[in-house]
Amino acid sequence: MTDVLQGRSAIVTGAASGIGRAIAEAFVAAGAAVTVVDRDERVVAVRDEVGALRSEVLDATSEADVERAVSTVATADGGLDILVCAHGILTQSPASEMTAAQWRETLDVDLTSVFLLNRSALRPMLAQRRGRIINIASQLAIKGGASLAHYAAAKAGVIAMTKSIALEAAPHGVLVNAIAPGPIDTPMVAGIDDDWKRAKRAELPLGRFGTPAEVAPTAVLLASDPGGNLYVGQVLGPNSGDVMP
């Protein structure tokens, strides 16, 4: 995959760790000029570690922060070719005990902020009549998850939003798709209780969780030309066999 993204400008959110970081590293290796974004200030160190062009520390739920960051990149790079939304939060609670505040926080971070980023990125992409948007969803959007109703609902919203924006954008040269990973060994998943993780591993035909490095090539495929040219509103599932659509 060397140089398949040569000369492309890319923003990758959630890049301080996990899947976002792995995608940013893979994009740099493929030749892209990458801006790594996260609310975690560790993203500044990640910029240097993976060889990204620049970093942005921001709150993706803030319209002003999102508009500023996307505009800065598009202006500096003469356009924006790729957006990957890989940020998110993951907490647990039975639905009967979940607070409205916990529900709203998850929807704000895992869905509304993805919309804000997609909306901002679409403006330069539609103007230049080219671009790729890749939203990271989850297999739980398809099958649900005990104690994860808020997370599954948010990720299902990401999939529905992705398909809807894909219909609008494809005629103008902008391809929008989603990746719905299964359980991946990331710092976010590390916070889930051990009983849940043990039960989930037992369900998987592959018998193990994936790694961020095993998800990143799917993002490179969707972002590349000609590899990603025919994907429109699709949901690709590197999920250890947890979901077989």
Secondary structure as GFF3:
##gff-version 3
##sequence-region A 1 245
A	DSSP	beta_strand	9	13	.	.	.	ID=ss1
A	DSSP	alpha_helix	18	29	.	.	.	ID=ss2
A	DSSP	beta_strand	33	38	.	.	.	ID=ss3
A	DSSP	alpha_helix	43	50	.	.	.	ID=ss4
A	DSSP	beta_strand	54	57	.	.	.	ID=ss5
A	DSSP	alpha_helix	63	77	.	.	.	ID=ss6
A	DSSP	beta_strand	82	85	.	.	.	ID=ss7
A	DSSP	alpha_helix	100	107	.	.	.	ID=ss8
A	DSSP	pi_helix	108	112	.	.	.	ID=ss9
A	DSSP	alpha_helix	113	128	.	.	.	ID=ss10
A	DSSP	beta_strand	131	136	.	.	.	ID=ss11
A	DSSP	alpha_helix	140	143	.	.	.	ID=ss12
A	DSSP	alpha_helix	149	169	.	.	.	ID=ss13
A	DSSP	three_ten_helix	170	172	.	.	.	ID=ss14
A	DSSP	beta_strand	174	179	.	.	.	ID=ss15
A	DSSP	alpha_helix	187	190	.	.	.	ID=ss16
A	DSSP	alpha_helix	194	203	.	.	.	ID=ss17
A	DSSP	alpha_helix	212	223	.	.	.	ID=ss18
A	DSSP	beta_strand	235	236	.	.	.	ID=ss19
###
